[in-house]
Amino acid sequence: MKTFQKILTKSKYINGLQCQRLLWISVNAKDRLPEVDEAKQKLFDEGHIVGEFAKKLFFRGIDIEDEDFSKNLEETKKLLKENKPLFEPAFLVDRIYSRADILEPTKNGWNIIEVKSSTEVKDVNIQDVAFQKYVYEKAGVKINKCFLLHINNQYVRQGEINPSELFVKEDISINVVEEIKLVPERIKEMLNIIDSKEPVIKISDSCCKPYECPLKNECWSFLPKENSVFDLYRGGKKSWELFEKRILAIKDIPDSFELGDKQQIQLECEKTGKVHINEKAIKEFLNKLKYPLYFLDFETYQTAIPLYNGLKPYQQIPFQFSVHKIDSKGKKSHYSFISSGKKDPRKKFINAIKRKLGTKGSVIVYNQVFEQSRLKEIGEFFPLEKEVVGKIIERMADLLIPFRNFDYYDRKQEGSASIKYVLPALTNKTYKGMEIANGAQASIRYAYITHGDIEGNKAKKEEIKKVREDLKKYCGLDTEAMILVLNKLRERVEEK
């Protein structure tokens, strides 16, 4: 009977560098890994699209498309003799396996071209390519140089995408030569790990870098469900220092432990159960607001490959906004805009905003940096709108400020000033149960009903209608939430 050999792949090698337990589970107990969520799948899809554009840079390249493990290995051996660029060639030797994005033939061997949808070289990229180089050379393939082909974040689309301008090709050969010295011993250790019993691992900051570990929820489940030391505002090293002292809950932090002002507020609220209110600061904020009040929220999406002229890679494209208006008599009205069709939505977006925000009154947003940045970008692309954009920005009031400054803090916020935490802390109303419950879902769903998915599938009419309704509810709740939060702030100050 043939014994199945456990193989160390490139992705599992990277897992092993981050966490031995993640490595073991990814090989021996894959069913324990959570399913890929929408956000992670979007990253995979973006990577695939970027990879396809990268191939256009290599004349007469050969795509080794066969997903069958053995056939791919066989095809790679045959096609190496063609001396042409190879896409997705695979190599297996001594239980280590890797596929290259691109192998480029040269007079002195082959170049490794690793394609990434990021905009810079990262340490994990060097580690990735070093493993590849080790595998390929061990399989008898002479490697000349190593390159990272990543997105040029200064590229601006004008007409058809120009792949030679879209990408930056960086020579990382020297970095890889240094890193590869560590690879043989690491491989030996990792093969031993996957052949042994599941390792017991203590949590550390490695759980979040270079990527957030998919097992984090499982490994961190022993911590208090609310207000653990890792919920300490900007805790960083302090959170880990407390953890090393076996202090798991904020309420158990000793008075002698040095904390910042905001962290001290957290601790006091946790110990007393009372809400912290800086009455003077909140009154000053409220008194600056001028009627009519406009509560405004944007939704945007972004793509690695710019969809429209004048866009850079990953530039945010506003496609939706919600605005609630309250006049001086307390009368409330609501307007929702969601772009339709595949054309650039920015012109319709700014035209609708101009009509609905009027010329007087405070424009209340939550985290104004985001909305202001998007409006400034629109003003730069449409110079005639620059003056109007500037006036809207001048009228903005940021509802985040009282919470970011800890002028108001409730232990239910768990150290966060996000409206997703502030809203339930003040009102008991939440985003739970909504079909679209966060901005990432909103952008992904909108992109799908507008442009289809990576396989070319298009949304049906019923799907489009349903998603648009869900988008309207979600964005509408964001602005309604601001009204509820502002009203509660007023109530709490009056109570004081």
N, C-alpha and C positions, 0 to 999 in steps of 0.2 A: 504494500500500500504506500502510495506516494505521500510524503509529509509536506504539508503546506508551510512555506517559509514566510515569515513576517518580514515585510520590506519597509525600509526607511526611505520615504519619498522626500522631495524638496520641501513640501508644505509641512510634513510632519517633523522634519529637521528644525524648521522655524518654530513649530510648536514646542519642540523639546528645548530650544534655547530660552523660551519664555517660562515653561513649566513642565516638570517631569511627569506630573500627574495628567496634564492635558495630553502629552505625548502618548502615555500608556493607554488612556481611554480612546484616543483617536485611532489607535491600532486595534485594541482588544475589546472595546465596548462602545462602538460607534453609536449604538442606539441610545446611549445616555447623553449624547450631545443634543442640545436643543435644535429644533428646525430653524432653518435660515429665515429670518424675518424680512419684511419688505425692504427695509433700509439697506440691509446687508446684500440682498439680491440685487438691488439697484446698483450697488458698487460693483458687483460681479458683472452686471450687464454693461455698465459704463466701461469696465476694463476690456470686455470683449469688443465693443465698438471701437475703442481706441486702438486695440490690437489690429483690427482690420484696416484701419487707416495707416498704421505703421507699415504694413506689408506693401503698400503702394510705393514705398521708397526703395524697394529692392527689385530691380529688373529681373525678370525670368525666375522669380522665386517659385518654389514648389511647396504646395500645401499638403502636408501629410495628415489627411483628415480622418483616417481610420481610427475609430475609438477603441477597437479591439486591441487589448494590451499586447498580445503576442505579435499580431500583424503589424502594429505600429513599430515594434522593435525590428522586425524583418524588413519592413519598407525603409526604415532609416539606414540600415546596413547597405541596402542596394543603392539608395539615392545619394549616399555620400560620394559615390564614384562619379556622379554627374557633375560635381564641382559647381553647383549652383546654390543660391541661398535656399535654406530649408526652413520651413515654418512648422513648429511643433515636432521636431525630431526627438526620439526617445532613446534612452540608454539605461541598461540594467547590468550591474556588475557587483558581485559579492554582496548581494542583498541591499544595495543602494541604487535608487532609481531617480531619474530626473528627465523632464522634457524642457527643451529650450524654446523660448519664444521665437528666436531667429538665430540660426547659425549662418554666418556669412563667410564664404571662402576667400582666402587671400593667398599670396605667394608663399607665405610662411605658416600656413595652417588655417585655422578658422577663428573668426571673431564671435564672441558671444554678445548678442544684442538683447538685453532684457528690456521689455517694454512696460512702462508703468503709466497709469493715468494720473499720478501725482505731478506736482510742479517742481519738485526738487529731489536731490539724492538723499536718501535716509540710510541710517546705519543698517537697518534690516535689509535694505537692498544689497548692500555689500555682502552681508552674511549669506543672502540668497544666492548671489552669483558665485561666491567662493565655493559653496557646496556644489553648484553646477560644474564649475571648472574642475573640481576634484573628481567628480563622477566621470566626466567626459574624458579626461586625461587617463584615468584608470581604465577606461574602456578602449584606449588606444587612439583617441582623437587629439591631435596636437592643437592646443589653443594658443592663439597669437595674442589678441588683446580682448579686453572686456569693456563693454559700453552699457550705459543706461540711457535709454531713449525715453524721455519724459516730456510732458506737456509744457509748452512755452506760454507762461501766463501773461506775456505781453503781446501775444498774437491777437490781431483784430481782424475779424472776418470781413472781407469785401468780395462778394461774389462767391465762386466755388471755393471750397476748402483747399488750401495749398499745404499738403502734408510736409513739405520741406520747411515751411515756416511755422507750422503747427507744433513741430517737435524740436527739442533741444537734445543733441547727442553728446553726452559727457563721457570722457575716458576715465574709467574707474580702475584701470588695470593695476596701478600701484597699490591702491587700497585693498584690492582683492588679493594681491600677492602677500600682503601682511596678514590679512584675515585667514588665508588658507592654511597658514601654519597651525592654526588651532583646530582645523576641521577633522583630521584623522582621529585624534583622541576623543573628540566630541562624538564622532560616529560610533566609535567603539563603545563608549559609555551609553549612548542612546539605544544601540542594539541590545545591550545588556538589560536596559530598563524594560524594553518592550517584551523581552523574553522572561522577565521575572514577575513577581507579584505586584499588584497595584501599589505604588509608593504613597506614603503618607506625607503630605506637604503642608507646611505652615503658610498662611496667607501673607502676602507682601505687596509692595508697590509694583512688582512684576505682573500682578494680576491685571494691571491696566495698561501695560506697555510691552511691546510696541502697539498692541491692539488690546481692546478689552476682551478678556478671556471668556469664551462661551460658558465656562463652568463657574463663573464668578458667583452667580446666585446660589448655586449648590454649596460652594466652598465657604461662602460668607454667611450661610444661613444660621449659624450659631450666635451671631451678633443680635443685640436688641432690635426688634422690628422697627422701632422708632427712636430717633435721637441717640444713635450710637456715637462714639467718639469720631467716627468718620463722617458724621453730619455736622461736625464743628465747622463754622464758617471759615473758609480758607484755612482749614486745619493743617494740611500738608504734613510737614515733619512732626508737628505737635501731635497730630492724630496717631501717628505711628509710635511716637515716644510714649504716649499714654497706653497704647495697645501693648507695647513691650513691658509696661508696668502692670499689665493684666487689668487695666481699667477699660471697660467696654462701653459703659453708658456715660453720657455727658453729666447726668445727675451725680455720678460718683467721682467726678473730678475734684480733688482736694483743693481747698482754698489757697494752699501754698503754691499751687501750680500756676506759672505765669501765663496769663491769657491777654489777648488784645481787648480793646474796649467793647467791640461787637460780640466777641466770644464771651466776654464777661456777662453781657446782657443775656446771651443764650443760657449760660449756666444759672443765672438768677431766676430766669423764667422757668427753667427746668426744675429747680429746687422748690420754688414757691407755687408753681402752677399758675401764676398771675401773668397778665399781658403787660408788656412794657410800652408805655406811651409817652412820647416827648410832645406834650401838648403845644408848646410854643412853636416848635418847628412845623408841626402839622398845620396849625392855624395859619402860619406864614404861607405855606404852600397853598392852602385852600383860598386864602384871600387874594392870591394872584390870578385866580381863574376868573374869566370874563364871559358873560352870556352873550349869545347862545353858546352852549357847550357842544362840541363835536367830538365824539369818541371814535377814533379811527384805528383800523388794523389792516395790515397788508398780508397777503400770501404770495410767495414767489416760488419759482423753481429754477434749477440750474442744470447745465449739462457740460460735460468735458469738451465736447465738440460744439462750438457756437452754432446755434440754430439760425440766427439772423445777422444781417449786416450790422456792423458797428458794435458787435458783442465780442468780449474776450472769453476764453475758456472759464467756466465756472462762474461767470457773471450772473447775478440774480436777475431774473425776469419777473417783474410784478404781473400777475394775471388776475388778481382778485382783491377787492377791498370791501370792508363793511364799515358803515358809519351810522352811529346813533346820534340823533340831535335832540337836545333838550333846551327849550327856550326859557326866557326869564320867568315865565308863568308855570314852568314845570311840565309843559306839554312835550311828549316824546314822539319821535318818528324814526323810522329806520329805512336805510337804502342799502342794497347789496349789488355789487357789480362782479360778474364773472365773465371773463373773455370767452369767446367761442371762435371756432375755426383755427386753421393752422398758421395764419399770418401773425406777424409780430404784434403782440397785444399792447405794447407800451403807449401808442398814440391814443387808442380808445380809452386806456386806463387813465391817462392824465386828463383827457377831456372830461371824463365822467367825474373825476375828483374835483376839477375846477367848478363844475356845475353844482356839486353837492356840498362843498365846504364854505361857500359864500366868501365874504371878504372881512367879516368881523367875528369876534368871539374866539375863545380858546380851542385849539385842536389838541385833544388829550390822547396820548399814545402810551404804550407800555414798553419802555426801552427805546427811547427816541433815536438812538444812534442808528438803528436798523432802518426805520422809516425815512429819516433824514438822508441817509446814504443813498437809498433807492431814488428818492426825489431828486437829489443832486445829479445822479447818473442820468436820469431822464432829462434834466435841464441841460446837461452837457451834450446829449445826443440831439435834443430839439432846442436849439438856442433861443427860439422865440418863446419858449416856455420858462426860460431861466428866471425871469422877473417874478412870474406867478409862483413858481416853486419857492423862490426865496421868501416871498411874503407868507406862504403857508408855513414854512419852517420857522419864521419869526414868531408865529402864533402858537407854536407847539408848547405843551406842558407835559412833562414826563411823570406819569403816575408811579413809575418804578421808584422814584427818588425817596419817598418816605420809607419804603421797605428796604431799599439798598443801603440807606443810611441808618437803618435800625431805629428810626424814629417811632416806628410801630413794629413790634415783634411779638408773635404768639408761638409758643413751643410747637404747635401743630404745623408750623412752616418747616420744621426740621432743618433749620439753617439756610433755607432758600428764600430768595426774593422773587422767584418765578411766579407768575400769576396762576400757574397750575397748582401751586401750594398755597398762595395767598388767598385765593378765592374760597376754597373749602375751610381754611382757617377762620375766615371772617363770616362766612355765610352758610357753611355746610353744603353748598352746591358744588358739584364736581363735573369733570369731563368724562367720567366713567360711563360706559354703556353706549357711547356715541360711535357710529360707524367710522368717522374720522375724528381722532382725539388729539392729534398734534400736528404741527407744521410739516414734519417730514412726510406723514401719510398724505396730507393735503397735496403737497407738491408731486408725490409719486402718482397718486390717483389722477390728478389733473393731467400730468404728462401722458399717462396711458390713454385717457379718453380723447386727448388731442392728437397725439402722434403714434399711438399704437405701442406694441411691445417689441422686444428685440427680435422676435421670430417673424415680425411682420403682421401679427394678428391685430385687427382693429376692433375697437369697442363697438358693441351693438347699441342701437338707439335706446333700448331699455337701460343698458348699463350707463350710458352717457347721462340720461335723465336722472338716474339714481345717484350717481356720483355728484352731479351738480347740486342736487338737493342736499346731499351730505356736506358738501363744501359750504353751502350757504348756511347751514345750521352751525357748523363748526366756527366759521369766521364770525358769524352773528353772535355766537356765545362769547367770543373773545371781547367784543365791544360791549355786550350786555354785562359781562363780568366786570369791566371797568366801572360801569355805572354802579353796580352793586357794591363794589369795593369802595368807591368814592363816598357813597351814601353811608356806608358803615363807618368810614373814617370820621365823617361829620358827626354821626351819632355818638361815637366813642369819645370824641373831644367834648361834645356837649354834656355827656354823662360826667366827665371829669370836672 
